[in-house]
Amino acid sequence: MAKDSLPSMPIGVAADGSLPLPWLSAALAQAGALAQAHALLIHGPAGGGHLALALLLAQTALCEDPSALQRQRACGRCGSCHLVVTRVHPDLLLVLPETLRVALAWVDDEDSKLAKGEAKPSREIKVDQIRDAIAWAQQTSGRGRGKVLLLHPADALNTASANALLKTLEEPPGRLRLLLTSADPEQLLATVRSRCQRLRLDLPPTTVALGWLQSQGVADPGALLQAAGGSPLEALAWAREGVTAALLADLPRRVAVGDASSLVGRPVPRVVDWLLRLSHDAQVLAAGGLPRFFAAQHLPVGADPAALRLWQSALQRAARHDEHPWNAGLLIESLVSQAAVVWPRPGQGGRMPDPASLHSRR
């Protein structure tokens, strides 16, 4: 699951009126037409800022400035806005899978085992979380502006938790508003989708994303943004992990010769994700298309189709079981060594593509 938020990312409208992510203003304006929807599904490609937008909408719904709903923008200055930004508002409940809460460092004393790494966090939103949320929703509003229940991402609902939510989605108690996010709403239960109005959030234009990444101090953000599939949040997360444009440019060549040195020590899910993106681009290039994640001039050509399919199958198996207690170093070495048979060795027909010929395909 791609991160949709970062621990240091500001939450909600700031006191000066600025948004946490500048490209959310358009979606926030579109939300005005859906202000009366009791259940709203925010959907679109992962990494666009679903959680940040949902928190903006929650802050607006709970804002104590009388003009907030009309402007579809919280004031950022009232007591309610301050409580949302500090994540202690009594009328706002965030329901997140444990893995995301740990990643965002949003754990408290009740989660001491998670915080200390003594318990394995779940990727799912559990049915007990939904039952607790329903009980919370039935209590009286603390500040008299109604309540907001936010589920992020709704993709993490399992069958039991999704079914437990249905009655509340259809008949929310009191002045409850539900906000759900999803990168792939068609994977949700049809009964969940049918009870929600939809608000689409697309990834920002490249120029906007690059400008924002530069403002966050990311040097040479173009390669990171491309490898992240256009998600500035993902690109920023990588940059903060020490990933550079040079590392990404060199990665296809190293993998093609079985060199895992630049990957050892990195989390298995991250490595598998990168290798899946590389295998995707290799298949596109073999079919005469333009790669999506890596610069074309950095990709080796001449891949053996059968070997490429086998390698991709191995990567997909690893992705499905990336929570397994693998020996990370051995798994990464194994996956990269399998890639070494996909491309011919130097001197045996392997070569980099001609940038001029790729440019002519555009």
C-alpha positions as a Markdown table, in Angstrom:
| # | Residue | x | y | z |
|---|---|---|---|---|
| 1 | Met | 0.0 | 0.0 | 0.0 |
| 2 | Ala | 1.4 | 3.3 | -1.1 |
| 3 | Lys | 1.6 | 5.9 | 1.8 |
| 4 | Asp | -1.0 | 8.6 | 1.4 |
| 5 | Ser | 0.3 | 10.8 | 4.1 |
| 6 | Leu | 3.5 | 11.4 | 6.0 |
| 7 | Pro | 4.1 | 11.8 | 9.8 |
| 8 | Ser | 5.4 | 15.4 | 9.3 |
| 9 | Met | 2.7 | 16.5 | 6.8 |
| 10 | Pro | 0.5 | 19.3 | 8.2 |
| 11 | Ile | -3.2 | 18.4 | 8.9 |
| 12 | Gly | -6.1 | 20.6 | 7.8 |
| 13 | Val | -6.3 | 24.3 | 7.0 |
| 14 | Ala | -3.6 | 26.2 | 8.8 |
| 15 | Ala | -4.3 | 29.4 | 10.8 |
| 16 | Asp | -3.0 | 31.4 | 7.8 |
| 17 | Gly | -5.5 | 29.7 | 5.5 |
| 18 | Ser | -3.0 | 27.6 | 3.6 |
| 19 | Leu | -3.7 | 24.0 | 2.6 |
| 20 | Pro | -1.5 | 21.0 | 3.6 |
| 21 | Leu | -1.2 | 20.1 | -0.1 |
| 22 | Pro | -1.8 | 22.9 | -2.7 |
| 23 | Trp | -3.4 | 20.7 | -5.4 |
| 24 | Leu | -6.3 | 19.8 | -3.1 |
| 25 | Ser | -8.0 | 23.2 | -3.6 |
| 26 | Ala | -9.9 | 22.0 | -6.8 |
| 27 | Ala | -11.3 | 18.9 | -5.1 |
| 28 | Leu | -12.2 | 20.9 | -2.0 |
| 29 | Ala | -14.2 | 23.3 | -4.2 |
| 30 | Gln | -15.9 | 20.3 | -6.0 |
| 31 | Ala | -16.9 | 18.9 | -2.6 |
| 32 | Gly | -19.2 | 21.9 | -2.1 |
| 33 | Ala | -21.8 | 20.3 | -4.3 |
| 34 | Leu | -21.7 | 17.2 | -2.1 |
| 35 | Ala | -21.7 | 19.0 | 1.2 |
| 36 | Gln | -25.1 | 17.5 | 2.2 |
| 37 | Ala | -24.0 | 13.9 | 1.4 |
| 38 | His | -24.0 | 11.9 | 4.6 |
| 39 | Ala | -21.5 | 9.4 | 3.2 |
| 40 | Leu | -18.8 | 10.5 | 0.8 |
| 41 | Leu | -16.3 | 8.2 | -1.0 |
| 42 | Ile | -13.1 | 10.0 | -2.0 |
| 43 | His | -11.4 | 8.0 | -4.7 |
| 44 | Gly | -8.6 | 8.2 | -7.3 |
| 45 | Pro | -5.0 | 7.0 | -7.8 |
| 46 | Ala | -3.1 | 6.2 | -4.6 |
| 47 | Gly | -0.8 | 8.9 | -3.4 |
| 48 | Gly | -2.9 | 11.9 | -4.4 |
| 49 | Gly | -3.6 | 12.9 | -0.8 |
| 50 | His | -6.9 | 11.1 | 0.1 |
| 51 | Leu | -6.3 | 11.3 | 3.8 |
| 52 | Ala | -5.4 | 15.0 | 3.7 |
| 53 | Leu | -8.5 | 15.9 | 1.7 |
| 54 | Ala | -10.7 | 13.8 | 4.0 |
| 55 | Leu | -9.3 | 15.7 | 7.0 |
| 56 | Leu | -9.9 | 19.0 | 5.3 |
| 57 | Leu | -13.6 | 18.1 | 4.7 |
| 58 | Ala | -13.9 | 16.9 | 8.3 |
| 59 | Gln | -12.4 | 20.1 | 9.6 |
| 60 | Thr | -14.7 | 22.2 | 7.4 |
| 61 | Ala | -17.8 | 20.2 | 8.6 |
| 62 | Leu | -16.8 | 20.8 | 12.3 |
| 63 | Cys | -15.5 | 24.4 | 11.9 |
| 64 | Glu | -17.2 | 26.8 | 14.2 |
| 65 | Asp | -16.9 | 29.8 | 11.8 |
| 66 | Pro | -20.5 | 30.3 | 10.5 |
| 67 | Ser | -19.3 | 30.9 | 6.9 |
| 68 | Ala | -17.1 | 27.7 | 6.7 |
| 69 | Leu | -19.7 | 25.5 | 5.0 |
| 70 | Gln | -20.7 | 28.2 | 2.5 |
| 71 | Arg | -17.0 | 28.8 | 1.6 |
| 72 | Gln | -16.3 | 25.0 | 1.8 |
| 73 | Arg | -13.1 | 25.9 | 3.6 |
| 74 | Ala | -12.5 | 25.7 | 7.4 |
| 75 | Cys | -11.2 | 28.9 | 9.0 |
| 76 | Gly | -8.2 | 27.3 | 10.5 |
| 77 | Arg | -8.4 | 29.6 | 13.6 |
| 78 | Cys | -11.3 | 28.5 | 15.7 |
| 79 | Gly | -11.1 | 26.1 | 18.6 |
| 80 | Ser | -12.6 | 23.3 | 16.6 |
| 81 | Cys | -10.0 | 23.7 | 13.8 |
| 82 | His | -7.2 | 23.6 | 16.4 |
| 83 | Leu | -8.6 | 20.4 | 17.8 |
| 84 | Val | -8.8 | 18.8 | 14.4 |
| 85 | Val | -5.2 | 19.8 | 13.5 |
| 86 | Thr | -3.9 | 18.4 | 16.8 |
| 87 | Arg | -6.0 | 15.2 | 16.3 |
| 88 | Val | -7.9 | 15.5 | 19.6 |
| 89 | His | -11.3 | 16.7 | 18.4 |
| 90 | Pro | -14.0 | 14.7 | 20.3 |
| 91 | Asp | -16.3 | 14.6 | 17.3 |
| 92 | Leu | -13.8 | 13.3 | 14.7 |
| 93 | Leu | -12.9 | 9.7 | 14.7 |
| 94 | Leu | -10.3 | 8.3 | 12.3 |
| 95 | Val | -10.4 | 4.6 | 11.7 |
| 96 | Leu | -7.1 | 3.3 | 10.2 |
| 97 | Pro | -5.5 | -0.1 | 9.8 |
| 98 | Glu | -2.8 | -0.7 | 12.4 |
| 99 | Thr | 0.0 | -0.8 | 9.8 |
| 100 | Leu | -0.9 | 2.8 | 8.7 |
| 101 | Arg | -1.2 | 4.1 | 12.3 |
| 102 | Val | 2.3 | 2.7 | 13.0 |
| 103 | Ala | 3.7 | 4.2 | 9.8 |
| 104 | Leu | 2.2 | 7.6 | 10.7 |
| 105 | Ala | 3.3 | 7.3 | 14.3 |
| 106 | Trp | -0.3 | 7.8 | 15.3 |
| 107 | Val | -0.3 | 5.4 | 18.2 |
| 108 | Asp | -1.0 | 6.2 | 21.8 |
| 109 | Asp | -0.6 | 4.6 | 25.3 |
| 110 | Glu | -3.4 | 2.1 | 24.5 |
| 111 | Asp | -1.3 | 0.9 | 21.6 |
| 112 | Ser | 1.9 | 0.4 | 23.6 |
| 113 | Lys | 2.5 | -3.0 | 22.1 |
| 114 | Leu | 2.3 | -1.6 | 18.6 |
| 115 | Ala | 4.4 | 1.4 | 19.4 |
| 116 | Lys | 7.1 | -0.9 | 20.9 |
| 117 | Gly | 6.9 | -3.3 | 18.0 |
| 118 | Glu | 5.8 | -6.1 | 20.3 |
| 119 | Ala | 2.6 | -6.9 | 18.3 |
| 120 | Lys | 2.3 | -7.4 | 14.5 |
| 121 | Pro | 0.1 | -4.6 | 13.1 |
| 122 | Ser | -2.8 | -5.6 | 10.9 |
| 123 | Arg | -3.3 | -4.4 | 7.4 |
| 124 | Glu | -7.1 | -4.6 | 7.7 |
| 125 | Ile | -9.7 | -2.5 | 9.3 |
| 126 | Lys | -11.1 | -5.0 | 11.8 |
| 127 | Val | -14.8 | -5.6 | 12.6 |
| 128 | Asp | -14.1 | -4.6 | 16.2 |
| 129 | Gln | -12.9 | -1.2 | 15.0 |
| 130 | Ile | -16.1 | -0.7 | 13.1 |
| 131 | Arg | -18.3 | -1.8 | 16.1 |
| 132 | Asp | -16.4 | 0.6 | 18.3 |
| 133 | Ala | -16.9 | 3.4 | 15.7 |
| 134 | Ile | -20.6 | 2.8 | 15.5 |
| 135 | Ala | -20.9 | 2.9 | 19.3 |
| 136 | Trp | -19.0 | 6.2 | 19.3 |
| 137 | Ala | -21.2 | 7.6 | 16.5 |
| 138 | Gln | -24.3 | 7.0 | 18.6 |
| 139 | Gln | -23.1 | 9.2 | 21.4 |
| 140 | Thr | -24.0 | 12.9 | 21.7 |
| 141 | Ser | -21.8 | 15.4 | 19.8 |
| 142 | Gly | -19.2 | 17.0 | 22.2 |
| 143 | Arg | -19.2 | 20.4 | 20.6 |
| 144 | Gly | -22.6 | 20.5 | 18.9 |
| 145 | Arg | -21.6 | 20.6 | 15.3 |
| 146 | Gly | -22.3 | 16.9 | 14.5 |
| 147 | Lys | -19.7 | 14.1 | 14.1 |
| 148 | Val | -17.4 | 12.9 | 11.4 |
| 149 | Leu | -16.3 | 9.3 | 11.0 |
| 150 | Leu | -13.3 | 8.9 | 8.6 |
| 151 | Leu | -12.2 | 5.5 | 7.3 |
| 152 | His | -8.9 | 5.5 | 5.5 |
| 153 | Pro | -8.5 | 3.5 | 3.3 |
| 154 | Ala | -11.8 | 1.8 | 2.9 |
| 155 | Asp | -9.9 | -0.7 | 0.8 |
| 156 | Ala | -8.7 | -2.1 | 4.1 |
| 157 | Leu | -12.2 | -3.1 | 5.2 |
| 158 | Asn | -12.6 | -6.9 | 5.2 |
| 159 | Thr | -15.9 | -8.6 | 4.5 |
| 160 | Ala | -17.0 | -8.7 | 8.1 |
| 161 | Ser | -16.1 | -5.0 | 8.9 |
| 162 | Ala | -17.7 | -3.8 | 5.6 |
| 163 | Asn | -20.9 | -5.6 | 6.3 |
| 164 | Ala | -20.9 | -4.2 | 9.9 |
| 165 | Leu | -20.7 | -0.7 | 8.5 |
| 166 | Leu | -23.7 | -1.0 | 6.1 |
| 167 | Lys | -26.5 | 0.0 | 8.4 |
| 168 | Thr | -24.7 | 3.1 | 9.6 |
| 169 | Leu | -23.9 | 4.1 | 6.0 |
| 170 | Glu | -27.5 | 3.8 | 5.1 |
| 171 | Glu | -29.0 | 5.4 | 8.2 |
| 172 | Pro | -26.3 | 7.4 | 10.1 |
| 173 | Pro | -27.4 | 8.4 | 13.6 |
| 174 | Gly | -27.9 | 12.1 | 14.4 |
| 175 | Arg | -25.7 | 14.5 | 12.4 |
| 176 | Leu | -23.0 | 12.0 | 11.5 |
| 177 | Arg | -21.1 | 12.3 | 8.3 |
| 178 | Leu | -19.0 | 9.4 | 7.0 |
| 179 | Leu | -15.9 | 10.0 | 4.8 |
| 180 | Leu | -14.3 | 7.0 | 3.1 |
| 181 | Thr | -11.2 | 6.9 | 0.9 |
| 182 | Ser | -10.3 | 4.4 | -1.8 |
| 183 | Ala | -7.6 | 4.0 | -4.5 |
| 184 | Asp | -9.8 | 1.3 | -6.2 |
| 185 | Pro | -13.5 | 1.7 | -5.3 |
| 186 | Glu | -14.5 | -1.2 | -7.6 |
| 187 | Gln | -12.9 | -3.6 | -5.1 |
| 188 | Leu | -15.2 | -2.4 | -2.4 |
| 189 | Leu | -18.5 | -4.2 | -1.7 |
| 190 | Ala | -21.2 | -3.0 | -4.1 |
| 191 | Thr | -23.4 | -2.4 | -1.1 |
| 192 | Val | -20.7 | 0.0 | 0.4 |
| 193 | Arg | -20.3 | 1.9 | -2.9 |
| 194 | Ser | -24.0 | 2.3 | -3.5 |
| 195 | Arg | -24.5 | 4.1 | -0.2 |
| 196 | Cys | -21.9 | 6.8 | -0.9 |
| 197 | Gln | -21.7 | 9.8 | -3.1 |
| 198 | Arg | -18.3 | 10.0 | -4.9 |
| 199 | Leu | -15.6 | 12.7 | -5.1 |
| 200 | Arg | -12.7 | 12.0 | -7.4 |
| 201 | Leu | -9.1 | 13.1 | -6.5 |
| 202 | Asp | -6.6 | 12.8 | -9.3 |
| 203 | Leu | -2.8 | 13.1 | -9.0 |
| 204 | Pro | -1.6 | 16.7 | -9.5 |
| 205 | Pro | -0.2 | 17.8 | -12.8 |
| 206 | Thr | 3.5 | 17.1 | -13.1 |
| 207 | Thr | 4.5 | 20.8 | -13.0 |
| 208 | Val | 2.6 | 21.3 | -9.7 |
| 209 | Ala | 4.0 | 18.1 | -8.2 |
| 210 | Leu | 7.6 | 19.0 | -9.2 |
| 211 | Gly | 7.2 | 22.5 | -7.7 |
| 212 | Trp | 5.8 | 21.1 | -4.5 |
| 213 | Leu | 8.7 | 18.6 | -4.2 |
| 214 | Gln | 11.2 | 21.3 | -4.8 |
| 215 | Ser | 9.6 | 23.4 | -2.0 |
| 216 | Gln | 10.0 | 20.3 | 0.3 |
| 217 | Gly | 13.8 | 20.3 | -0.4 |
| 218 | Val | 13.9 | 17.4 | -2.9 |
| 219 | Ala | 16.8 | 17.7 | -5.2 |
| 220 | Asp | 16.2 | 16.6 | -8.8 |
| 221 | Pro | 12.7 | 15.4 | -8.1 |
| 222 | Gly | 11.8 | 14.4 | -11.7 |
| 223 | Ala | 13.2 | 10.9 | -11.6 |
| 224 | Leu | 11.6 | 10.2 | -8.2 |
| 225 | Leu | 8.2 | 11.5 | -9.3 |
| 226 | Gln | 8.4 | 9.3 | -12.5 |
| 227 | Ala | 9.4 | 6.2 | -10.5 |
| 228 | Ala | 6.6 | 6.9 | -8.0 |
| 229 | Gly | 4.0 | 6.9 | -10.8 |
| 230 | Gly | 3.3 | 10.6 | -10.5 |
| 231 | Ser | 2.6 | 10.6 | -6.8 |
| 232 | Pro | 4.4 | 13.5 | -5.1 |
| 233 | Leu | 3.7 | 12.0 | -1.6 |
| 234 | Glu | 5.4 | 8.7 | -2.6 |
| 235 | Ala | 8.3 | 10.6 | -4.1 |
| 236 | Leu | 8.8 | 12.6 | -1.0 |
| 237 | Ala | 8.7 | 9.5 | 1.2 |
| 238 | Trp | 11.4 | 8.0 | -0.9 |
| 239 | Ala | 13.5 | 11.1 | -0.8 |
| 240 | Arg | 13.3 | 11.1 | 3.0 |
| 241 | Glu | 14.5 | 7.5 | 2.9 |
| 242 | Gly | 17.6 | 8.6 | 1.1 |
| 243 | Val | 16.5 | 7.5 | -2.4 |
| 244 | Thr | 18.2 | 9.7 | -5.1 |
| 245 | Ala | 17.7 | 10.2 | -8.8 |
| 246 | Ala | 21.2 | 8.6 | -9.3 |
| 247 | Leu | 20.1 | 5.4 | -7.5 |
| 248 | Leu | 17.0 | 5.1 | -9.6 |
| 249 | Ala | 18.9 | 5.7 | -12.8 |
| 250 | Asp | 21.5 | 3.0 | -12.0 |
| 251 | Leu | 19.0 | 0.5 | -10.6 |
| 252 | Pro | 17.9 | -1.2 | -13.9 |
| 253 | Arg | 21.4 | -1.8 | -15.0 |
| 254 | Arg | 22.4 | -3.3 | -11.7 |
| 255 | Val | 19.4 | -5.5 | -11.5 |
| 256 | Ala | 19.9 | -6.7 | -15.1 |
| 257 | Val | 23.3 | -8.1 | -14.1 |
| 258 | Gly | 22.2 | -9.5 | -10.8 |
| 259 | Asp | 23.7 | -6.9 | -8.6 |
| 260 | Ala | 21.6 | -6.3 | -5.5 |
| 261 | Ser | 24.0 | -4.2 | -3.6 |
| 262 | Ser | 21.9 | -1.0 | -3.9 |
| 263 | Leu | 18.9 | -2.8 | -2.5 |
| 264 | Val | 20.2 | -4.8 | 0.4 |
| 265 | Gly | 19.1 | -3.3 | 3.7 |
| 266 | Arg | 15.9 | -1.7 | 2.4 |
| 267 | Pro | 12.5 | -2.9 | 3.4 |
| 268 | Val | 11.3 | -5.9 | 1.4 |
| 269 | Pro | 7.9 | -4.3 | 0.4 |
| 270 | Arg | 9.8 | -1.3 | -1.0 |
| 271 | Val | 12.3 | -3.5 | -3.0 |
| 272 | Val | 9.5 | -5.7 | -4.4 |
| 273 | Asp | 7.6 | -2.6 | -5.4 |
| 274 | Trp | 10.6 | -1.2 | -7.3 |
| 275 | Leu | 11.3 | -4.5 | -9.0 |
| 276 | Leu | 7.6 | -4.9 | -10.1 |
| 277 | Arg | 7.8 | -1.4 | -11.6 |
| 278 | Leu | 11.0 | -2.4 | -13.4 |
| 279 | Ser | 9.4 | -5.6 | -14.8 |
| 280 | His | 6.4 | -3.6 | -15.9 |
| 281 | Asp | 8.6 | -1.2 | -17.9 |
| 282 | Ala | 10.6 | -4.0 | -19.3 |
| 283 | Gln | 7.5 | -5.6 | -20.7 |
| 284 | Val | 6.2 | -2.3 | -22.1 |
| 285 | Leu | 9.6 | -1.7 | -23.8 |
| 286 | Ala | 9.6 | -5.2 | -25.2 |
| 287 | Ala | 6.2 | -4.5 | -26.8 |
| 288 | Gly | 7.4 | -1.3 | -28.4 |
| 289 | Gly | 5.8 | 1.1 | -25.9 |
| 290 | Leu | 7.2 | 3.9 | -23.7 |
| 291 | Pro | 8.1 | 3.0 | -20.1 |
| 292 | Arg | 6.2 | 4.6 | -17.2 |
| 293 | Phe | 8.4 | 4.5 | -14.2 |
| 294 | Phe | 12.0 | 4.6 | -15.4 |
| 295 | Ala | 13.7 | 6.7 | -18.0 |
| 296 | Ala | 13.9 | 4.8 | -21.2 |
| 297 | Gln | 17.6 | 5.4 | -21.7 |
| 298 | His | 18.3 | 3.6 | -18.4 |
| 299 | Leu | 16.4 | 0.4 | -19.3 |
| 300 | Pro | 18.3 | -2.6 | -20.8 |
| 301 | Val | 16.6 | -4.1 | -23.8 |
| 302 | Gly | 16.6 | -7.6 | -25.3 |
| 303 | Ala | 14.8 | -9.2 | -22.4 |
| 304 | Asp | 13.8 | -12.9 | -22.9 |
| 305 | Pro | 9.9 | -12.8 | -22.7 |
| 306 | Ala | 9.6 | -16.2 | -21.0 |
| 307 | Ala | 12.2 | -15.4 | -18.4 |
| 308 | Leu | 10.6 | -12.0 | -17.8 |
| 309 | Arg | 7.2 | -13.5 | -17.2 |
| 310 | Leu | 8.7 | -16.0 | -14.7 |
| 311 | Trp | 10.5 | -13.2 | -12.9 |
| 312 | Gln | 7.3 | -11.1 | -12.7 |
| 313 | Ser | 5.4 | -14.1 | -11.3 |
| 314 | Ala | 8.1 | -14.5 | -8.6 |
| 315 | Leu | 7.8 | -10.8 | -7.7 |
| 316 | Gln | 4.0 | -11.0 | -7.5 |
| 317 | Arg | 4.2 | -14.0 | -5.2 |
| 318 | Ala | 6.7 | -12.1 | -3.0 |
| 319 | Ala | 4.4 | -9.0 | -3.0 |
| 320 | Arg | 1.4 | -11.1 | -1.8 |
| 321 | His | 3.4 | -12.5 | 1.1 |
| 322 | Asp | 5.6 | -9.5 | 2.0 |
| 323 | Glu | 4.5 | -9.8 | 5.6 |
| 324 | His | 6.0 | -13.2 | 5.9 |
| 325 | Pro | 9.1 | -13.2 | 8.2 |
| 326 | Trp | 11.5 | -13.6 | 5.3 |
| 327 | Asn | 15.3 | -13.3 | 5.6 |
| 328 | Ala | 15.2 | -10.0 | 3.8 |
| 329 | Gly | 18.7 | -10.1 | 2.5 |
| 330 | Leu | 18.3 | -13.6 | 1.0 |
| 331 | Leu | 15.0 | -12.8 | -0.5 |
| 332 | Ile | 16.3 | -9.7 | -2.2 |
| 333 | Glu | 19.3 | -11.5 | -3.5 |
| 334 | Ser | 17.1 | -14.3 | -4.8 |
| 335 | Leu | 14.7 | -11.9 | -6.7 |
| 336 | Val | 17.6 | -10.0 | -8.2 |
| 337 | Ser | 19.5 | -13.1 | -9.2 |
| 338 | Gln | 16.4 | -14.3 | -11.0 |
| 339 | Ala | 16.4 | -11.0 | -13.0 |
| 340 | Ala | 19.9 | -11.7 | -14.2 |
| 341 | Val | 18.7 | -14.4 | -16.6 |
| 342 | Val | 16.1 | -12.1 | -18.1 |
| 343 | Trp | 18.6 | -9.9 | -20.0 |
| 344 | Pro | 21.6 | -11.0 | -22.1 |
| 345 | Arg | 24.9 | -10.5 | -20.5 |
| 346 | Pro | 27.1 | -7.6 | -21.8 |
| 347 | Gly | 28.7 | -8.8 | -25.0 |
| 348 | Gln | 25.9 | -11.3 | -25.6 |
| 349 | Gly | 23.4 | -9.0 | -27.2 |
| 350 | Gly | 22.3 | -6.9 | -24.2 |
| 351 | Arg | 22.3 | -3.1 | -24.8 |
| 352 | Met | 20.6 | 0.1 | -23.7 |
| 353 | Pro | 17.9 | 1.5 | -26.0 |
| 354 | Asp | 18.7 | 4.3 | -28.4 |
| 355 | Pro | 17.1 | 7.5 | -26.9 |
| 356 | Ala | 16.5 | 8.9 | -30.4 |
| 357 | Ser | 14.5 | 5.9 | -31.5 |
| 358 | Leu | 12.4 | 6.0 | -28.3 |
| 359 | His | 11.8 | 9.7 | -28.8 |
| 360 | Ser | 10.5 | 9.0 | -32.3 |
| 361 | Arg | 7.8 | 6.8 | -30.9 |
| 362 | Arg | 6.1 | 9.7 | -29.1 |
